[in-house]
Amino acid sequence: MPPPNDDAPGFLPAQRDREDTPYAGAAMDLYLVRHAIAEDRDPMQWPDDGDRPLSAKGIERFEQEARGLATLVPEVDVVLASPYARAWGTAQILTKEAGWPPPVQSDALRAEHTAEESLAAIEALRGADAIAAVGHEPNLSELASLSVLGTIALPIEFKKGAVLALTFEDAVAPGRAYLRWLLPPKALRSLG
């Protein structure tokens, strides 16, 4: 079998260490990152709420949180992010402060999308060892619940800037993950 082609579309760095590995049977870590503190809603300033950016306080705090997160998770293969300004800005901070790859836009992580749509976007990245998904509530807590229980019924308190770690042991599908940890922003800042 020829070695993987690093220039092939969709090639993920983690594939360099594998032969021909179909996703089934391989563990994958998923890090759900809620966007950092954003500016208050203001339809006069941001008629499209998707344009609402992070606040100065949100940027400052999340820079510390990202450095703390990097002590626990030094690398991921891909960072998916909602195209909304506050989530995209959070993902860019992960690149700058945690050394993670530049974000890839994922419409499935937009605030109005379902957990099922988000999980399908993540499943499409088979072959990755670790994926970060930066998005919004209630989508992220519903995604975590769907991944662990197979339903969106599990109530999860997911603060802005918090990170939740899941592991899928064999397949990315509803009810196939287990929850490893959920760290609030203050805990992440204490690590940085």
C-alpha positions in Angstrom: 0.0 0.0 0.0 1.4 3.4 -0.9 2.0 5.9 1.9 -0.6 8.6 2.5 -0.4 11.6 0.2 0.1 14.7 2.4 -1.2 16.9 -0.4 -4.4 15.0 -0.9 -7.6 16.9 -0.1 -8.9 16.0 3.3 -5.6 14.6 4.5 -5.2 14.9 8.2 -1.8 15.0 9.9 -2.7 12.1 12.3 -3.0 9.8 9.2 0.8 9.9 8.8 1.2 7.4 11.6 -1.5 5.0 10.3 -1.6 2.5 7.5 -5.1 2.2 5.9 -7.3 2.9 8.9 -11.0 3.2 8.4 -12.6 5.2 11.1 -14.6 2.3 12.7 -12.5 0.7 15.4 -10.3 3.8 16.1 -10.8 6.1 19.0 -11.3 9.8 18.5 -11.3 12.6 21.0 -13.7 15.5 20.6 -13.2 18.8 22.4 -16.3 21.0 22.5 -15.4 24.6 23.1 -18.1 27.2 23.9 -17.2 30.6 22.5 -15.7 33.2 24.9 -17.6 36.1 26.3 -19.0 38.3 23.5 -20.3 41.8 23.3 -23.9 42.3 24.5 -26.6 41.9 21.9 -27.2 45.2 20.2 -29.3 45.1 17.0 -28.3 48.7 16.3 -24.6 47.9 16.3 -24.9 44.3 15.0 -28.1 43.8 13.0 -27.0 40.3 12.2 -26.2 38.6 15.5 -23.7 36.4 13.7 -21.4 39.5 13.4 -21.3 40.1 17.2 -17.7 39.8 18.3 -15.9 38.8 21.4 -15.6 41.5 24.1 -12.2 42.8 25.3 -12.8 40.9 28.6 -13.7 37.7 26.6 -10.5 37.9 24.6 -8.3 38.5 27.5 -9.8 35.7 29.6 -9.9 33.2 26.8 -6.3 33.8 25.9 -5.5 32.6 29.4 -8.0 29.7 29.1 -6.4 28.6 25.8 -2.9 28.5 27.3 -4.3 26.4 30.2 -6.1 24.1 27.7 -2.9 23.6 25.8 -1.3 22.0 28.9 -4.1 19.3 28.8 -4.5 19.1 25.1 -1.3 20.1 23.3 -2.6 19.4 19.8 -5.6 18.5 17.8 -5.8 17.5 14.1 -8.5 20.0 13.1 -10.5 22.9 14.6 -14.0 23.3 13.3 -15.7 26.6 14.1 -19.0 28.2 13.6 -18.7 31.1 11.2 -20.3 33.5 13.7 -17.7 36.2 14.7 -17.7 35.2 18.4 -17.0 31.5 17.8 -14.5 32.2 14.9 -12.6 34.7 17.2 -12.5 32.0 19.9 -11.1 29.5 17.5 -8.4 32.0 16.3 -7.3 32.5 19.9 -6.9 28.7 20.1 -4.6 28.9 17.1 -2.6 31.7 18.6 -2.4 30.7 22.2 -2.7 26.9 22.2 -0.8 26.3 18.9 -3.8 24.4 17.4 -4.4 24.5 13.6 -6.2 27.4 12.0 -9.9 27.0 12.2 -12.1 25.5 9.4 -15.5 27.0 9.0 -18.4 24.6 9.8 -21.9 25.8 9.1 -23.1 22.8 11.1 -21.9 24.5 14.3 -23.9 27.7 13.7 -26.3 28.5 16.6 -29.4 27.5 14.7 -28.3 24.0 13.7 -29.1 20.8 15.5 -26.9 18.5 17.4 -27.5 15.8 14.8 -26.2 18.1 12.0 -23.1 19.0 14.1 -22.3 15.3 14.8 -22.6 14.5 11.1 -20.0 17.2 10.3 -17.7 15.8 12.9 -18.2 12.2 11.7 -17.3 13.3 8.2 -13.7 13.9 9.5 -13.0 10.2 10.0 -9.4 9.5 10.4 -8.7 12.3 12.9 -7.4 11.4 16.3 -8.6 14.7 17.9 -11.1 17.4 16.8 -12.1 20.6 18.4 -15.5 22.1 17.7 -16.0 25.7 18.6 -19.7 26.8 18.8 -22.7 28.0 20.8 -25.3 27.0 23.3 -27.6 25.1 23.3 -26.1 23.3 20.4 -22.9 22.2 22.2 -24.6 20.8 25.3 -27.1 19.0 23.1 -24.2 17.6 21.0 -22.5 16.3 24.1 -25.8 14.8 25.4 -26.5 13.2 22.0 -22.9 11.8 21.8 -23.1 10.2 25.3 -26.8 9.2 25.7 -28.2 9.2 22.2 -30.7 11.9 23.1 -30.4 15.6 23.8 -32.1 15.2 27.2 -29.0 15.6 29.5 -28.8 19.0 31.0 -25.2 20.3 30.9 -24.1 23.7 32.3 -21.7 24.9 29.6 -20.3 28.4 30.4 -18.8 30.7 27.9 -15.2 29.6 27.4 -15.7 26.2 28.9 -14.4 23.0 27.3 -15.9 19.5 27.4 -13.9 16.5 26.4 -15.5 13.4 24.8 -14.0 10.2 23.5 -15.6 8.0 20.8 -14.1 4.5 21.2 -15.2 2.9 17.9 -17.6 5.1 15.9 -18.8 8.7 15.9 -22.5 8.1 16.4 -25.2 9.0 19.0 -24.7 7.3 22.3 -21.1 6.1 21.4 -19.0 8.6 23.4 -18.1 8.9 27.0 -17.5 12.1 28.9 -13.9 12.5 30.0 -14.1 16.0 31.6 -15.9 19.4 31.6 -13.8 22.3 32.7 -15.2 25.8 33.4 -13.3 28.9 32.3 -11.9 29.5 35.8 -10.3 26.1 36.0 -8.7 26.5 32.5 -7.3 29.9 33.5 -5.8 28.4 36.6 -3.8 26.0 34.3 -2.4 28.8 32.1 
